[in-house]
Amino acid sequence: MSSTLLDFILCGFTYVLLSYFLGIWAKSKLTNATGRDEEDGGSIEAMPPVLDLPPGVSWPKKELVESE
């Protein structure tokens, strides 16, 4: 058997093996991602962001613009 043929066989075997392991890894990532959605129960807690304002700057107490 020539060395070139042996190289092609080894490269093909490595390709198949890597494709198999990457497929298993991607499938496990996909099933883990879909399982996370059910843990929260679909509830979304909307919290206002906490902003660090510079000294002397404060948020207004009421909205200055009245909605029409």
C-alpha positions in Angstrom: 0.0 0.0 0.0 1.4 3.4 -1.0 1.9 6.1 1.6 -0.4 8.4 -0.3 -3.3 5.9 -0.1 -2.7 5.4 3.6 -2.7 9.2 4.2 -6.1 9.5 2.4 -7.5 6.6 4.5 -6.3 8.2 7.7 -7.6 11.6 6.8 -11.0 10.2 5.8 -11.2 8.3 9.1 -10.3 11.4 11.1 -12.9 13.4 9.2 -15.6 10.9 9.9 -14.6 10.7 13.6 -14.5 14.5 14.1 -17.9 14.9 12.3 -19.4 12.3 14.6 -18.2 14.0 17.8 -19.2 17.5 16.6 -22.7 16.2 15.7 -23.1 14.7 19.2 -21.8 17.9 20.8 -24.1 20.1 18.8 -27.1 17.9 19.5 -26.4 18.1 23.3 -26.1 21.9 23.1 -29.4 22.0 21.3 -31.3 19.9 23.8 -29.8 21.9 26.7 -30.9 25.2 25.2 -34.5 24.1 24.8 -34.7 22.7 28.3 -33.7 26.1 29.9 -36.9 27.9 28.7 -39.2 25.7 30.8 -37.3 26.3 34.1 -38.4 30.0 34.5 -42.1 29.2 33.7 -42.1 32.0 31.1 -42.2 34.8 33.7 -40.2 37.9 32.9 -39.3 40.3 35.6 -38.8 43.8 34.3 -36.4 45.7 36.6 -35.4 49.3 35.7 -31.7 49.7 35.1 -29.6 51.0 38.0 -27.6 53.9 36.6 -24.7 55.6 38.3 -25.2 59.3 37.7 -22.5 61.9 38.2 -22.6 64.2 41.3 -25.2 66.9 40.9 -27.4 65.1 38.4 -30.6 63.6 39.5 -33.7 62.1 37.8 -36.8 64.2 37.8 -39.5 63.2 40.3 -42.3 63.3 37.7 -42.4 63.0 33.9 -42.1 66.5 32.5 -43.9 65.8 29.2 -47.6 65.0 29.5 -48.8 62.4 27.1 -51.6 63.4 24.7 
